[in-house]
Every structure is written in structure tokens, then in C-alpha cells.
């Protein structure tokens, strides 16, 4: 199930989400010297493409790991991934499970069993979508 999930979320949107998260936690917001440009380039090259959910999670994970901002990189990209999947209109329990799974994958905290659950969930959604 490929979609342009992130099309409306250009780099300025990513930056604003991070700025807002930093403001809520009274943390310093700004670009990093090492990760900002590589993450911006990667995001700009891929965000408007049709991606499946594993590709969406991978893009958000990779940008998070590049650490483009001074604070709350993981939170920003988890929020973006979670917002992208809202359009699936899943039943509440499934939506909560997918939000949790994709959040852990993007944050890099998913253990192998959770990663497998994420892949199984995506397979199930793809079968429904046919």
C-alpha cells in the first residue's frame, strides 16, 4: 500500500514540529552542524514520493538518527509518522497498536518481536487494501 503519506510535510513542516516540541519542553531549538543538511536533503528527496509504511518508518528513522536538530529529533519524526497514518481510519484498537509500533520503529526502540509485529500488521493492511 504505497501512498504519498508525507507529501504535505516538507522540511519547513518538520522544522516547525521540532520547534513546537522544543518550545513545549523549554528546550533549545535549532539545526545541528553535522546532521541538519544530510537529513534535510534526504527528507526533501523522499517525502513527496509514494512510500509503503515500512519505507515511511525507515525514512523517519534515518532522519531521526541523523539528528538534524539540537533536541527532540525522535519525538519530531515519531509525531510525523503517527500523523501520517491517521488517514488509514482504523478501528481504535488497531490505530493505537499501529501508532505504538510505528513510534517504536521510528524511535529505534523496537525489539525484534515488535519489529515483526509491525511487519505483520502492514501485511494485514496490504491484504485488506487489495
HELIX and SHEET records of a PDB file:
HELIX    1   1 UNK A   11  UNK A   24  1                                  14    
HELIX    2   2 UNK A   36  UNK A   46  1                                  11    
HELIX    3   3 UNK A   53  UNK A   66  1                                  14    
HELIX    4   4 UNK A   73  UNK A   84  1                                  12    
HELIX    5   5 UNK A   85  UNK A   88  5                                   4    
HELIX    6   6 UNK A   92  UNK A  107  1                                  16    
HELIX    7   7 UNK A  112  UNK A  129  1                                  18    
END                                                                             
